[in-house]
């Protein structure tokens, strides 16, 4: 029904929920830009992949209402929300933020140690994903072009033959962050600005070795 708000639950947990609004004309918008974005009357969920490692525990574990399995597994999830890992009736919540950051990444459930991490991420792949996210936000054409031009320049810096161009890529990513900040609350919604800046900062941290 248009003109009201709704809640999307990932894995049917309140910790894994986010809100969305449906305008009178049917357009949808997510209040959690890390988890999903709206374009017209279509809501698209963002995804990322996490790796769950039981660290030697050979029994069954359950990522609540996502997967029931054992051993080391790569699992596709929606970022921006929390999940619950269960073993023998006990559980531990953890959060996944975009593009892929897990908190806490190490914990014990029912006396067994687990580690939840992200498969190896390359800066070039992350920049390409960030470009796609900017396009998907359906911003004003000029703003989209300006932001993508900065990301394209960062990508070019990483893909050329000069291995010392990480600094140039970082400068372009910082320029991207500044441009997003300049449009925050105007042409870019607060939640969307937060998601874009967090994404760019993760790439910068990866390039500087602080990730």
C-alpha positions as CSV (number, residue, x, y, z in Angstrom):
1,X,0.0,0.0,0.0
2,X,1.5,3.4,-1.0
3,X,2.0,6.2,1.5
4,X,3.1,4.0,4.4
5,X,6.3,2.5,5.8
6,X,7.3,-1.2,5.8
7,X,10.0,-3.3,7.4
8,X,12.1,-5.9,5.6
9,X,13.4,-8.7,7.8
10,X,16.5,-10.6,6.7
11,X,16.5,-14.1,8.1
12,X,13.3,-13.2,10.1
13,X,15.2,-11.6,12.9
14,X,14.5,-8.1,14.4
15,X,18.3,-7.6,14.5
16,X,18.3,-8.2,10.7
17,X,15.5,-5.8,9.9
18,X,15.5,-2.5,8.1
19,X,12.7,0.0,7.1
20,X,11.6,1.2,3.8
21,X,9.0,3.8,2.6
22,X,6.5,3.6,-0.2
23,X,5.5,7.0,-1.6
24,X,2.1,7.8,-2.8
25,X,3.2,7.3,-6.4
26,X,4.6,3.8,-5.6
27,X,8.2,4.7,-5.5
28,X,10.2,2.9,-2.8
29,X,13.1,4.1,-0.8
30,X,15.3,2.2,1.8
31,X,16.2,3.7,5.1
32,X,19.3,1.5,5.1
33,X,21.3,2.2,2.0
34,X,23.8,-0.4,2.8
35,X,21.2,-3.1,2.7
36,X,19.0,-2.0,-0.2
37,X,18.1,0.8,-2.6
38,X,15.0,1.8,-4.4
39,X,14.6,2.8,-8.1
40,X,11.0,3.7,-9.0
41,X,8.8,0.9,-7.6
42,X,11.6,-1.7,-7.4
43,X,13.6,-2.4,-4.3
44,X,17.0,-4.1,-4.9
45,X,18.9,-5.8,-2.1
46,X,22.7,-5.4,-2.0
47,X,24.7,-8.5,-1.4
48,X,28.2,-9.5,-0.2
49,X,29.9,-12.8,0.7
50,X,31.1,-13.9,4.1
51,X,33.2,-16.9,5.0
52,X,32.2,-18.9,8.1
53,X,35.0,-21.0,9.6
54,X,34.2,-23.3,12.5
55,X,37.9,-23.5,13.3
56,X,38.0,-27.3,13.7
57,X,34.5,-27.9,14.9
58,X,33.1,-30.6,12.7
59,X,29.4,-30.5,13.8
60,X,26.4,-28.7,12.3
61,X,25.9,-24.9,12.6
62,X,23.0,-22.8,11.5
63,X,23.1,-19.2,10.2
64,X,19.5,-18.5,11.3
65,X,17.0,-19.0,8.4
66,X,19.9,-18.5,5.9
67,X,21.8,-21.9,5.8
68,X,22.2,-25.0,7.9
69,X,25.5,-26.7,7.2
70,X,28.9,-27.7,8.6
71,X,32.5,-27.0,7.9
72,X,33.9,-23.9,6.2
73,X,31.3,-22.2,4.0
74,X,31.0,-19.0,1.9
75,X,27.6,-17.5,2.3
76,X,25.9,-14.7,0.4
77,X,24.3,-12.2,2.7
78,X,22.8,-8.7,2.7
79,X,25.1,-6.1,4.4
80,X,23.9,-3.4,6.8
81,X,22.1,-5.8,9.1
82,X,22.9,-8.4,11.8
83,X,22.8,-12.2,11.7
84,X,22.7,-15.0,14.2
85,X,24.9,-18.1,14.2
86,X,23.4,-21.0,16.2
87,X,25.0,-24.2,17.5
88,X,23.2,-26.7,19.8
89,X,20.5,-24.2,20.9
90,X,23.0,-21.4,21.7
91,X,23.6,-18.4,19.5
92,X,25.8,-15.4,18.7
93,X,24.8,-12.2,16.9
94,X,27.2,-10.5,14.4
95,X,26.8,-7.6,12.0
96,X,27.9,-7.4,8.4
97,X,28.6,-3.9,6.9
98,X,29.4,-3.1,3.3
99,X,31.3,-3.8,1.3
100,X,32.2,-6.6,3.7
101,X,33.2,-6.0,7.3
102,X,32.1,-8.3,10.1
103,X,31.7,-7.4,13.8
104,X,32.6,-9.3,15.9
105,X,34.6,-11.5,13.5
106,X,35.7,-14.1,16.2
107,X,33.4,-15.5,18.9
108,X,32.4,-18.8,20.6
109,X,29.1,-20.5,20.4
110,X,28.2,-23.5,22.7
111,X,31.9,-23.6,23.6
112,X,33.1,-23.8,20.0
113,X,35.2,-21.1,18.3
114,X,34.1,-19.5,15.0
115,X,35.6,-16.9,12.7
116,X,33.5,-15.0,10.2
117,X,35.6,-13.1,7.6
118,X,35.4,-11.9,4.0
119,X,37.0,-13.7,1.1
120,X,39.9,-11.7,-0.3
121,X,38.8,-8.4,-1.8
122,X,40.7,-6.6,-4.5
123,X,40.5,-2.7,-4.5
124,X,39.8,-2.8,-8.3
125,X,36.8,-5.0,-7.8
126,X,35.5,-2.9,-4.9
127,X,35.8,0.3,-6.9
128,X,33.9,-1.3,-9.7
129,X,31.2,-2.3,-7.2
130,X,31.1,1.2,-5.8
131,X,30.6,2.6,-9.3
132,X,27.7,0.3,-9.8
133,X,26.2,1.4,-6.5
134,X,26.4,5.1,-7.5
135,X,24.6,4.3,-10.7
136,X,22.0,2.3,-9.0
137,X,21.1,5.2,-6.6
138,X,19.6,7.0,-9.7
139,X,21.0,10.4,-8.6
140,X,20.8,13.5,-10.7
141,X,22.7,12.8,-14.0
142,X,25.4,15.4,-13.4
143,X,26.1,14.2,-9.9
144,X,26.3,10.6,-11.0
145,X,28.8,11.5,-13.8
146,X,30.9,13.6,-11.4
147,X,31.1,10.9,-8.8
148,X,31.8,8.1,-11.3
149,X,34.5,10.2,-13.0
150,X,36.4,10.3,-9.7
151,X,36.0,6.5,-9.2
152,X,37.0,5.8,-12.8
153,X,40.2,7.9,-12.3
154,X,40.9,5.9,-9.1
155,X,40.4,2.6,-11.0
156,X,42.7,3.8,-13.9
157,X,45.4,4.6,-11.4
158,X,45.3,1.1,-10.0
159,X,45.2,-0.6,-13.4
160,X,48.1,1.2,-15.1
161,X,51.7,-0.2,-15.2
162,X,52.9,2.0,-12.3
163,X,52.7,0.1,-9.1
164,X,53.3,3.2,-7.1
165,X,50.0,4.8,-8.0
166,X,48.1,3.7,-5.0
167,X,48.5,7.2,-3.6
168,X,46.9,8.7,-6.7
169,X,43.9,6.3,-6.3
170,X,43.6,7.2,-2.7
171,X,43.5,10.9,-3.6
172,X,40.7,10.3,-6.1
173,X,38.8,8.3,-3.5
174,X,39.1,11.1,-1.0
175,X,37.9,13.5,-3.7
176,X,34.9,11.2,-4.1
177,X,34.2,11.3,-0.3
178,X,34.4,15.1,-0.3
179,X,32.0,15.3,-3.3
180,X,29.5,13.0,-1.5
181,X,29.8,15.1,1.7
182,X,29.1,18.3,-0.4
183,X,25.8,16.8,-1.6
184,X,24.8,15.2,1.8
185,X,21.3,16.1,2.7
186,X,20.8,17.9,-0.6
187,X,21.0,15.7,-3.7
188,X,22.2,12.6,-1.7
189,X,20.2,11.3,1.3
190,X,22.0,11.0,4.6
191,X,21.8,7.2,4.7
192,X,23.0,6.9,1.1
193,X,25.9,9.3,1.8
194,X,26.9,7.3,4.8
195,X,26.9,4.1,2.8
196,X,29.0,5.5,-0.1
197,X,31.5,7.1,2.2
198,X,31.9,4.0,4.3
199,X,32.4,1.9,1.1
200,X,35.1,4.3,-0.2
201,X,36.8,4.4,3.2
202,X,37.0,0.6,3.2
203,X,38.8,0.7,-0.1
204,X,41.2,3.4,1.2
205,X,42.0,1.3,4.2
206,X,42.7,-1.7,2.0
207,X,45.1,0.4,-0.1
208,X,46.9,1.8,2.9
209,X,47.1,-1.6,4.7
210,X,44.9,-0.5,7.6
211,X,41.9,-2.7,6.7
